[in-house]
Amino acid sequence: MDGLLVVDKPTGPTSHDVVARVRRALRERRIGHTGTLDPAATGVLTLVLGRATRLATFLSGSNKSYEAVVRLGFSTDTADAQGRVLGASVTALPGREAIDAALHAFRGTFLQQPPAFSAKKVDGKRSHKLARARRRSDSDSTSISTLPAPATVTAYAITIVSVDGDRVTLTVDCSAGFYIRSLAHDLGERLGVGGHLVSLRRTRSGDFSLADAIDLDTAERQPQAAAARVIPLAGMLPGLAPVVLTPDGVHKALHGRELGPLDCASGFGVRDPLYRLLDEAGALIAIARPSSRPQILHPSVVLV
């Protein structure tokens, strides 16, 4: 079974748990995910199956969209509702205009500090493991020695949906690697009242949204229905320009040989960074990059 399955992840299981459960349901050994969701988060988790696992790298860097609820008034050591409370609760909370003004600092491209409780590495060790060890020893779990290096991220849009007491509901369109927990924490710090994430739902990952998703329970109870929802290889990367190969071109691509204009029936180009190479029936053969040689494409991932 080759392709992509969009799962609506429920609260509770880790992303790896979802992979294991779908693997058992579909009896497909080769399954991976293309972007972790925290156990408490829900929504779009894209799984790659069979030969599609070779395309995971092209999907993991895609932009994401979220619906998030931030609670203002105090922060936690994990930046979400599962963590320990840091500091006293604040009752005098800012209004919508002040919150929106504070959010301006997080719109666009900036350096974001990932949470201490994250899968990022610090000196070769997972940050969350270091943070838990410090928590057990009653040290400050957000000590600088346990924090991963800041990363450049982009928020294309952050919109306030509602403000209800201490709860702020946001929609966020952002780059891969953007931590909504960090946004919640940093927003609270900027407002001077503390803040943390209380719920998160991913509504889109790259070209795929909740409209494409099957819920995990249904996938397990009805594996045939899940199999029918698998998006074939040719439909996985619709944002990449397609190049249809001649039969000769297909033979060359399958053997990793470079391709010129005469190997392409249509769509040949070398202006984009990546291309989908298709046979004349529309099946995905490979992903190609422009070669260092002019007017030449080089198959970088061959799906054989």
N, C-alpha and C positions, 0 to 999 in steps of 0.2 A: 504494500500500500504506500503510494508516494503522493505527497502533497502537504497541504496546510489545513489544520483544524483550529478554528477559533472557539475557545471555551470561555464561558461566563463563569469565572472562578468565584466560589462562595467564600464567606468568611470562615477562617479556621485552618484549612490545609495550606502548607507551603506550596510554592510553585513546583518543587520537586515531587511533592505528594501528588499533585494533579497529574504530572507526567507518569508517575508509577501507576496511578489508578486507570488512566486512559490506556496505558501500555497493556495492562491486564485485560481491559474490556475489549480492545481491538486485536489483542494477540499480535501486536506489532512490537518487535524488540527495539527497533531504531526509532525512538521518539525523543525530542528535546524541546525546550521552550526558547523563546527569543527575547525575553525581557521579564525579569523577576518582579513579582508582586509580593508585598509583605503578607504574612498570614492573615492579618486583620483586614486587608484590602480585598475588594471584589472587582469583577469586571473582566475586560478583554485580556486573555492570555493566549497568545498565538503559539501553537505547537506545530513542529515540523516532523513529518513522518517519512520513513524510508529514505529514498534518495534525496528528499527535500532537506534532510539534515545538513547536506552540503551547502545549502543556501542560507543557513541560519545567520551567518555573518552579515549578509546583505539586509536582513530584516531587523537585527538587534539594534542597529543605529538609527532606526526610523523615529520620527516625531511621535509624540503621545498627546492624548487629551484626557483630562480628569475632571471629576466632580468631587470637591473636597469640602469638609466641614471643619473649621478651625474654632477651637474654644479659647477665648481670651480670658485673662485673669491670673493664670499661673502657667509655668512651664514644667516639663518633666525631663528626666534624664534620657529618655528614649525619643523625645519629641512627639510622642503619641500618648494615647490614653492608657497604654499598658505600662507606662513607666512610673518611677517614683516622683512625687511632687518635689519641685525645687522652689524654695522660698514660700512666702505667705501669699494667700489668695488676695487679689485686688478686686474691690467692688466698684470703684469709679472707673467705668469703661468708656472708651472713645466712641464717637458716633460714626455714621457711615462715611461722611466726608473726610474725617480724619483718617479712617481706615484706608479709603481709596487713595488719599494723598500719600500714605505710607507705602502703599503697594507700588507706587511709581518707581521706587528704588529697585524693584524686582522685575520690572518689565524691560525686555531687551536682553542684551548679553552682559553677563557679569560673572565674577568669581563666586562660586557658592561653596560653603563649608558643608561637606557631607556629615551626617550624624555620626556620633561615636558608635552607636548601635547600628552598624551597617556592614555589608559584605566587603567593603573596601579593605585594602591591606595597609598595615602599618608595619614597616620593617619585616615584611614577609609573613605577617600574621593577620588573621581576620580582625578587623577593628572591633566587631561585636564581642569576640572572645576576650580581647583585652579589657573592654569596658565591663563585661560581666565579672572578670577577675577582680577588677578594682572595686566594683560594687560589693562583692563578697568581703573584701578587706576594709569596707567602709571608707574607701577613698573617694575622691571626686571623680565620678565616671566620665565626666566631660573634660578631664585634665588634658592639657594640650598634647601630652605624650601619647594619648590614645586616639587622637583625632587624625583622620586621613587628610591627605593634602587637599586643599581647595581645588575645584575643577571649574573650567569655563563651561557655562550652560546658557541657554537662551529660553526666555519666556516670550513667546510670540503674542500671547494675549492672556491677561488675568482679569476676569470680570467678577464683580460682586453680584451674586444672585439675590441674596437677602442678608439682613442683619436682624437676628432675633435674640435679644438679650446678650448673652456672652457668646452666642454661636454665629459665626460668619460663614455663609455658604459661598464658595467660589467655583468658577470653571477656569481651568488652566490648559492652554495649549503650549507645549514646550518641547525642547529637544530631548533626545535620549540622555540619560544620566542625571536628569533634573530630579531632585528629591523634594517631594511635596512636604514631607516632614520638616525638612530644613526651612522651607518657605514659612510654614506655620510657626516654627520656633523664632525665626528671624523677624517675622512680622510682629510677633509679640514683644520681642526685644526693642524693635524700632519704636513701637507705641509706648514702651515703658511699662507694660502691664503683664508681660509674659504671655505665652500662647503655646498651644500644642494641637496636633491633628487628632480629631476624634473619629472621622470616617473618611474613607477614600474609595472611589469607584473609577476605574479606568474605562473610558467610553470609546477610545480609539487607540489603535497602535498601527502606525503607518497607514496603509490603505484599507484596513479592516476595522470594523466597528461592532458594537453590540448587535446590530442588525444581522451580522454574519455569524453570531455566536450560538452555540448550543450549551445549555447548562450542564454542569458536571454530572448531576444525578441522572439526567436523561441519557447522557452518553454512556453511563455505566449500565443503566437498565435496558437501554435499547441500542446496543452496539451497531446494529444495522442502520439505524437512523443516523448515528454519528458518522459511520462510514460514508453514508450518502451526502453528508455535509462537507466532506473533505474537498478542498479546493485543489484542482490538479496543478501540476508543476507550471504549466503554461500560464495559469492565472495568478501566480504568486507574486510576481513583481511587475504589476501593470505600469508602474512609473518609469520603467526602463524602456528605452526605444527598442522596438523589435526589428530584427534583421532576418529575413527569410533566405535560407541557403539553398543553393542548387544541390542535387544529389552528390555531385563531386565535392561541394563545400561541406556537406554533412559528413562525408567520409573523412575529409581533412580535419574537421573540428573534433570528431570522435577520437582522432589520434593526436590531438593537441597541436596540430600544425596551423601556422598562421594563414590568414584569409585575406584575399584581395577583392577588388570589385567584381572580377569574373566569377568568384565563388558565391556571389550573392544574387538572388533573384529579385529582391527588392529591399529597400530600407537601408542600403549600405551608407555608413557615415563614420567619421572618426572625430566628431566634435564633442560628443558626450563622453563622460568618464566610464560608463558601463553600458552594455548592450545585451539584450536577450537574443540568442541565436536559435531560430526555429527551423524545423524542416517544413516541406511544402504542405504537410498535413496539419501544421500548427503545433506540433509537439516541441517542447523545450529541449534543446540539445546541450546548450552550454551558456555560460555567461562569459562575455569577452570584454577586454579593454583595448583601447588603441595601443598599437605597438610603438616603439621608439622610431620605427621606420615609417615614412609617410604613406598614407592610404592603405594601411595594414591593420587588421584586427588580430589580437592574440587571445585564444580561448584560455581563460584563467581558471574556470571551474567547469569540468566536463562531466555531464550526468550520464555515466555508463554503468 
